[in-house]
Amino acid sequence: MNPKYIFGILVILAGLIAVKQFTNGSYNNYSIFKYTFWHLIESKSLYDHYPAEYWDRNHYGPVFAIFIAPFALLPDYLGMFFWNVCSVLVFAFGIYSLPLSNKIKAIITLICANELITALLSFQFNIFLTGAILIAFSFTLKNKNLIATFPIISCAFIKLYGVVGLAFFFFTKKKISFILGLVFWTVLLFVLPMVLSSPKFIIDTYVEWFNTLVYKNSSNISLDSYQDISIMGLVRRTLGDPTIPNSPFLLGGVLLFGSTYLRISQYRFLEYRLLLLASTLIFTVIFSSGSESPTYIIAFTGVAIWFMSKSKHTKWDIALLVFAILLTSFSPTDLFPKVARVFIRNHALKALPCVIIWFTIIYEMLTKDFKPKSVTVCEN
């Protein structure tokens, strides 16, 4: 099974979705993205409300204005087309870069296909982000740290989520070069937007971005929000209490996530590394109050990697995957009646399978001996 054929189909599908959304006038996210570039050029606030151009607000860092520039300079129909196509190409390259067989890569892609389509329909940056995290992982394993650190820092400057790529630091033997790569890209990407505006404007913009994110986080946790599809949102909506804070969940999540690093002797085994990748992808989403349905391309890629990293599957593994496909991936679609879709959304139940799988991954990483019978280790 060659994943390239599947990638090819997804690229064609991405282009067709862009055409469909352009024809229907359903591309508000893309409008936000495009005008981020033009507002930077004009030294206008990137985070003000511009109802004549789009509804909602931009929540991405100033580096995103550079990132979107090649698309923003094109007519909308072409910009949207190439945005979706490039999104899939980055995602595909991320999957293809993984140290797995072609058959496993193909199955991972198929498992993620519906979530990918969901994200493509709203022109989500999360597809790029998922591919970027996968690329960071793969190139860290290869000790190609200048390449590995670019997606980490660039995505952190755009959406903060990219910082989770630091989780792979212990998998490189060239740790000094990894740190130097982080410093190099941080300096370069901090300065780069100043070329199109001014140092003062960009520094002020970073301050405004921080304040915007703080405000956005507080607005996400309302019980009827389309966001907060997270472990915190699951609890808040189940109990009907929007005042339940994020901090206890985040502290517990970080402690559990970090505890897996105590098993230093397991670092060199590929399955352990893949589980850490899967854990990182899922953690990024289920512990974020900003998570919404299209964000789950990130988490669901983690689910697929978790399942396909195993040489043998228990009934529990299979049951969890089926549960995730049904409730996480397909619950927002017309396969579920509207009343069920609304109930699932209002109770953040889309997060539930991913939460259970994440705890399962943590348990496996803390208890399992990953030394294979026929040794397949990463001697990088």
C-alpha positions in Angstrom: 0.0 0.0 0.0 1.7 3.2 -1.2 0.8 6.3 0.8 1.7 8.5 -2.1 -1.5 7.5 -3.9 -3.6 8.4 -0.8 -1.7 11.7 -0.5 -2.5 12.4 -4.2 -6.2 11.8 -3.7 -6.2 14.1 -0.6 -4.4 16.9 -2.6 -7.0 16.7 -5.3 -9.8 16.7 -2.7 -8.2 19.7 -0.9 -8.3 21.7 -4.2 -11.9 20.7 -4.8 -12.9 21.7 -1.3 -11.3 25.1 -1.8 -13.3 25.6 -5.0 -16.5 24.5 -3.3 -16.0 26.9 -0.3 -15.1 29.8 -2.6 -18.2 29.2 -4.7 -20.4 29.1 -1.6 -18.7 32.2 0.0 -17.7 30.1 3.0 -14.1 31.2 3.7 -14.1 33.6 6.6 -11.0 32.0 8.1 -9.1 32.5 4.9 -10.2 36.2 4.9 -8.8 36.6 8.4 -5.5 35.0 7.3 -5.2 37.1 4.1 -5.9 40.5 5.8 -3.3 39.7 8.5 -0.7 40.3 5.8 -2.3 43.5 4.5 -2.8 44.9 7.9 0.8 44.3 8.7 1.9 46.1 5.5 -0.4 49.0 6.5 0.8 49.0 10.2 -2.7 48.5 11.3 -3.6 46.4 14.4 -3.7 42.7 13.6 -6.3 42.1 16.3 -8.9 44.8 15.9 -12.4 43.9 14.6 -12.8 44.6 10.9 -16.4 43.8 10.1 -16.1 45.0 6.5 -13.5 42.3 5.8 -14.4 39.4 8.1 -16.3 38.4 11.2 -14.4 37.2 14.3 -10.8 38.3 14.9 -7.3 37.2 14.1 -5.6 35.3 17.0 -2.2 34.5 15.3 1.2 36.1 15.9 2.7 38.6 13.5 4.9 36.0 11.9 1.8 34.5 10.4 1.5 37.6 8.2 4.8 36.6 6.5 3.7 33.0 6.3 0.4 33.8 4.6 2.0 36.4 2.2 2.4 34.2 -0.9 -1.3 33.2 -0.7 -2.6 36.7 0.2 -0.9 38.2 -2.9 -3.0 35.9 -5.2 -6.7 36.4 -6.1 -8.8 34.7 -3.4 -9.8 31.7 -5.5 -6.2 30.9 -6.2 -5.0 31.7 -2.7 -7.5 29.4 -1.2 -6.8 26.7 -3.6 -3.0 26.7 -3.0 -3.5 27.2 0.8 -5.5 23.9 1.0 -3.2 22.1 -1.3 -0.1 23.2 0.6 -1.7 22.3 3.9 -2.2 18.7 2.7 1.3 18.6 1.2 2.9 19.7 4.6 0.7 17.2 6.4 1.6 14.4 3.9 5.3 15.2 4.2 5.0 15.0 8.0 3.4 11.5 7.8 5.8 10.4 5.1 8.8 11.5 7.2 7.9 9.1 10.0 10.2 6.1 10.6 7.4 3.6 9.7 6.6 1.3 6.8 4.6 2.7 3.8 1.6 0.5 4.8 1.5 1.9 8.3 1.8 5.5 6.9 -1.0 4.8 4.5 -3.3 3.5 7.3 -2.5 6.5 9.5 -3.5 8.8 6.7 -6.8 7.0 6.1 -7.6 7.0 9.8 -7.1 10.8 9.8 -8.8 11.5 6.5 -12.2 12.6 7.9 -10.6 15.0 10.4 -8.4 16.3 7.6 -11.5 17.1 5.5 -13.2 18.8 8.4 -10.1 21.1 8.8 -9.9 21.7 5.1 -13.5 22.9 4.9 -12.6 25.8 7.2 -9.1 26.4 5.8 -7.5 25.6 9.2 -3.9 26.3 10.0 -4.0 23.2 12.2 -3.2 21.0 9.2 0.1 22.8 8.7 0.7 22.6 12.4 0.2 18.9 12.6 2.6 18.3 9.7 5.1 20.7 11.3 5.1 18.7 14.6 5.6 15.5 12.7 8.5 17.0 10.7 10.0 18.3 13.9 9.8 14.8 15.4 11.3 13.0 12.4 14.2 15.4 11.8 15.0 15.4 15.5 15.4 11.7 15.3 17.8 12.2 12.4 19.8 14.8 14.3 19.0 17.4 11.6 18.3 20.0 14.2 18.3 23.2 12.1 15.5 21.7 10.1 13.8 20.2 13.2 13.7 23.4 15.1 12.3 25.6 12.3 8.7 24.1 12.5 8.9 24.3 16.3 9.7 28.0 16.5 7.7 29.1 13.5 4.5 27.5 14.8 5.2 28.8 18.3 5.4 32.3 16.9 2.1 31.7 15.0 -0.1 29.8 17.4 2.0 28.9 20.5 1.1 25.2 20.0 4.3 24.6 18.1 6.3 24.8 21.3 5.2 21.2 22.1 7.9 20.2 19.6 10.4 20.8 22.4 9.1 17.5 23.8 11.4 15.6 21.4 14.6 17.3 22.7 15.9 14.2 24.5 15.8 12.2 21.2 18.7 14.0 19.6 22.3 13.3 20.3 23.3 16.8 19.2 21.6 18.8 21.9 23.8 21.8 21.6 22.9 22.2 17.9 19.3 21.8 18.8 19.5 24.6 21.3 21.4 26.8 18.8 18.8 26.0 16.1 16.1 27.2 18.5 18.0 30.5 19.2 18.7 31.1 15.5 15.1 30.7 14.4 13.8 32.7 17.4 15.9 35.7 16.6 15.3 35.5 12.8 11.5 35.1 13.1 11.2 37.8 15.7 12.9 40.3 13.5 11.5 39.2 10.1 8.1 40.9 10.3 9.9 44.2 11.1 11.1 44.2 7.5 7.5 44.9 6.4 6.6 47.3 9.2 8.8 48.6 12.1 10.4 47.3 15.3 8.1 49.3 17.5 5.0 48.2 15.7 6.0 44.5 16.0 6.9 44.8 19.6 3.6 46.5 20.4 1.9 43.8 18.3 3.3 41.0 20.4 2.0 42.8 23.5 -1.4 43.1 21.9 -1.3 39.5 20.8 -0.7 38.3 24.4 -3.6 40.4 25.7 -5.8 39.1 22.9 -5.0 35.5 23.8 -5.7 36.1 27.5 -9.1 37.5 26.6 -9.9 34.8 24.1 -9.1 32.1 26.8 -11.6 33.6 29.1 -14.3 33.8 26.4 -13.7 30.1 25.3 -14.9 28.6 28.6 -18.6 29.6 28.3 -20.8 26.5 28.3 -22.3 27.2 24.9 -19.0 28.0 23.1 -18.0 26.0 20.0 -14.5 25.9 21.5 -13.2 24.4 24.8 -13.6 20.9 23.4 -11.1 19.8 26.0 -10.8 17.8 29.2 -11.6 21.0 31.1 -14.6 21.7 28.8 -15.8 18.2 29.2 -15.9 18.6 33.0 -17.2 22.2 33.0 -20.1 21.2 30.7 -20.9 18.0 32.4 -21.1 19.8 35.8 -22.7 22.9 34.2 -20.1 25.1 36.0 -18.1 27.5 33.7 -16.1 28.8 36.7 -14.1 25.6 37.1 -10.5 26.8 36.3 -8.0 25.4 33.9 -5.0 25.4 36.2 -5.6 22.1 38.1 -6.1 20.2 34.9 -3.1 21.8 33.3 -0.9 21.1 36.3 -2.1 17.5 36.4 -1.6 17.0 32.7 1.9 18.5 32.7 2.9 16.3 35.7 1.6 13.1 34.0 3.1 14.1 30.6 6.5 14.8 32.3 6.5 11.6 34.3 7.0 9.6 31.2 10.4 11.1 30.8 11.6 9.3 34.0 11.9 6.1 32.0 15.3 7.1 30.5 16.2 3.5 29.6 13.2 3.4 27.1 14.2 6.5 25.2 16.0 4.6 22.5 13.1 2.4 21.5 11.0 3.4 18.5 7.6 2.5 20.0 8.3 4.6 23.1 9.3 7.6 20.9 6.1 7.1 18.7 4.0 7.0 21.9 5.6 10.3 23.1 4.7 11.8 19.7 1.1 10.6 19.9 0.9 11.8 23.5 2.2 15.2 22.5 -0.3 15.6 19.7 -3.2 14.6 21.8 -2.1 16.7 24.9 -1.9 19.8 22.7 -5.6 19.6 22.0 -7.3 18.1 25.0 -5.6 20.5 27.4 -6.4 23.6 25.4 -9.6 25.7 26.0 -9.2 27.0 22.5 -9.7 23.6 20.9 -12.7 23.3 18.5 -13.8 20.6 16.2 -11.3 21.4 13.3 -8.5 21.4 15.8 -8.8 17.6 16.2 -6.8 16.9 13.1 -3.9 17.4 15.5 -5.2 15.0 18.2 -6.6 12.4 15.8 -3.2 12.1 14.1 -1.9 11.2 17.6 -4.7 8.6 18.0 -3.7 7.1 14.6 0.0 7.0 15.5 -0.8 5.5 18.9 -2.8 2.7 17.3 -0.4 2.0 14.4 2.7 2.0 16.5 1.7 -1.3 18.1 2.7 -4.6 16.6 -0.3 -6.3 18.3 -3.7 -4.8 19.2 -5.8 -5.8 22.2 -9.6 -5.7 22.2 -9.3 -2.5 24.3 -7.1 -0.9 21.7 -9.5 -1.7 18.9 -12.5 -0.6 21.0 -10.9 2.7 21.7 -10.1 3.3 18.1 -13.6 2.6 17.0 -15.0 4.8 19.8 -12.7 7.6 18.6 -13.6 7.2 15.0 -17.3 7.4 15.8 -17.5 10.0 18.5 -14.5 12.2 17.8 -14.2 12.0 14.0 -17.7 11.4 12.7 -20.0 13.0 15.4 -19.9 16.4 13.7 -21.0 14.9 10.3 -24.5 14.1 8.9 -24.0 10.5 9.9 -25.3 11.7 13.3 -28.8 13.3 13.6 -28.7 17.0 14.4 -30.0 16.5 17.9 -27.1 14.1 18.7 -24.6 16.5 17.1 -25.8 19.4 19.2 -25.8 17.3 22.4 -22.2 16.0 21.7 -21.0 19.6 20.9 -22.7 21.1 24.0 -21.1 18.6 26.3 -17.6 18.6 24.6 -18.0 14.8 24.1 -15.8 14.9 21.0 -12.9 15.1 23.4 -13.8 12.1 25.5 -12.2 9.3 23.3 -9.0 11.3 23.0 -8.9 11.9 26.7 -9.2 8.1 27.4 -6.6 7.3 24.8 -4.2 9.9 26.2 -4.5 8.3 29.7 -4.0 4.9 28.1 -0.8 6.1 26.4 0.5 7.6 29.6 -0.1 4.2 31.4 1.6 2.3 28.6 4.6 4.7 28.7 5.0 4.3 32.4 4.6 0.5 32.7 5.5 -1.2 29.4 9.0 -2.5 28.5 9.4 -1.3 25.0 12.5 -3.4 24.2 11.3 -5.5 21.2 12.0 -9.2 20.8 13.7 -8.4 17.5 15.5 -5.2 18.4 14.3 -2.1 16.5 15.9 0.8 18.2 16.8 4.3 17.1 20.5 4.5 17.3 20.7 8.2 16.1 
